[in-house]
């Protein structure tokens, strides 16, 4: 948006241009205007709510590996799966 010196919005002149191929890839994107700082225009940001980063890494707390009962239970379950 373009603002007058008194802070009131005058008109919407800022635009984001994208190609049809881009819209196919990022069909759920939304346009946001950031807060106006120094200039009389607002910076525009395109955001998408869904980002596929691929499979999530497996994580485990190391504290469980030091517990003897947990280790025995895990070994028992692995043997059951392998049978």
JONOR-V988996 format. One record per residue. N is the residue number from 1. RES is the residue in three letters. SS is DSSP state (H for helix, E for strand, C for the rest). OMEGA is omega as a letter, one per 20 degrees, with the letter a starting at -180 (NA if undefined). Layout:
# JONOR-V988996
n:res:ss:omega
N:RES:SS:OMEGA
N:RES:SS:OMEGA
This chain:
# JONOR-V988996
n:res:ss:omega
1:UNK:C:r
2:UNK:E:a
3:UNK:E:r
4:UNK:C:a
5:UNK:C:r
6:UNK:C:r
7:UNK:C:r
8:UNK:C:a
9:UNK:E:a
10:UNK:E:a
11:UNK:E:r
12:UNK:C:a
13:UNK:C:a
14:UNK:C:a
15:UNK:C:r
16:UNK:C:r
17:UNK:C:r
18:UNK:C:r
19:UNK:C:r
20:UNK:H:r
21:UNK:H:r
22:UNK:H:r
23:UNK:H:r
24:UNK:H:a
25:UNK:H:a
26:UNK:C:a
27:UNK:C:a
28:UNK:C:a
29:UNK:E:r
30:UNK:E:a
31:UNK:E:r
32:UNK:E:r
33:UNK:E:r
34:UNK:C:a
35:UNK:C:r
36:UNK:C:a
37:UNK:C:a
38:UNK:C:a
39:UNK:C:r
40:UNK:C:r
41:UNK:E:r
42:UNK:C:r
43:UNK:C:r
44:UNK:E:a
45:UNK:E:r
46:UNK:E:r
47:UNK:E:r
48:UNK:E:a
49:UNK:C:a
50:UNK:C:r
51:UNK:C:r
52:UNK:C:r
53:UNK:C:a
54:UNK:C:a
55:UNK:C:r
56:UNK:C:a
57:UNK:C:r
58:UNK:C:r
59:UNK:C:r
60:UNK:C:r
61:UNK:C:a
62:UNK:H:a
63:UNK:H:r
64:UNK:H:a
65:UNK:H:r
66:UNK:H:a
67:UNK:C:a
68:UNK:H:a
69:UNK:H:r
70:UNK:H:r
71:UNK:H:r
72:UNK:H:r
73:UNK:H:r
74:UNK:H:r
75:UNK:H:r
76:UNK:H:r
77:UNK:H:r
78:UNK:H:r
79:UNK:H:r
80:UNK:H:r
81:UNK:H:a
82:UNK:H:a
83:UNK:C:NA
